Amino acid sequence: MEYYRRKILLFTLFALLIFLQYQLWFGSHGVRAMMSLKKQLTTQTAENEKLKQRNQALLLEIEHLRDNKDAVESRARNELGLIKKGETFYRIVK
């Protein structure tokens, strides 16, 4: 009788070990999920860094345009094709 109890206990412990290992490696909060989240975190951190640099460049450009009226005029002429009153616009097509 004692022999069967030990066998049942051993089988139960082994089954529990297998179940816990499965949860550890393949469960929703397991190692695979953690590795996937780490990869997503790395990707998102890199994207955030690019956006921070872009925002910084835009802030510098805004400051430059606020401080320098000639820069505003130059930008309006180059990007929007604006001309001053009394100027004549010539378009040269090559």
N, C-alpha and C positions, 0 to 999 in steps of 0.2 A: 504494500500500500504506500509506504514511504517513497519507494522508487517512482511510482506514477505521479505523486505530488511534485517531486523534484523535476520530472520530465515536463509536467504541465507548467510549472513555474519557469523553467528554462525556456520553453517554447513561448510563453507569454512575454518574458523579458526580451527574447530575440525578436518577436513580432513588434514589440514596442520600439526597440532599437531601429528596426527597419522603417517603421512609420515616422519616427523622429528624423531619421536621416533623409527620408524623402521630403519631409516638410522643410528641412534645412536647405537642401539643394534645389528643389523644384517648386516649393510652395510660393504663395503670392508675396511673402515677405522674406524669401530665402536669398541665397547667395546670387542666383541668376538675376533676380529682380534688383538687388543692390548693385551689381555690376552694370546693369542697363541704366540705372539711375545715375551712376557715376559718369557713364559715357554721355548721357544727356546733360549733366551738370557741366562737364568739360566743354561741350559744344555751346551751351548757353552762355557760359562765362566768356568764351571767345567772341561770341556775337555781341554780348554786352560791352566788351572792351572796344570793339569796332564802332559801336554806336556812341560810346563815350567820346572817342576821338573825333567822330563826325560832328557831334554836338559842340565840342570844344572849338573845332574849326569854324562852325557856323556862328558861334558866339564871338569869335575874333573878327569874323567878317562883318557882323552886325556893328560891333564897336568901331571898326574902320569906317563903315558907311555913316555912322552917327557923327564921327569926328571930322570927316573929310567930305565936304560938299562936292569937290571935284571928282571924287570917286563915284558919287551918286550920279553925277552928270555923265561921266564916262560909261558907267554901267548902263544907263538909260540909252545912250547912243549906240553902244555895241550890241546889247541884248534885245532892246526893244525897237531900235531903229528910229528913235525920236530925234527931232531937229529943233533948233531954236527958231523963234519968230524972226523972219527976215532972212534966214539962210536958204540956200538953194540946194536941193538934194540931187545928186547925180549917182546913177547906178551904172557901174561898168561891168559888162558881162564879157567874160573871156571864153 
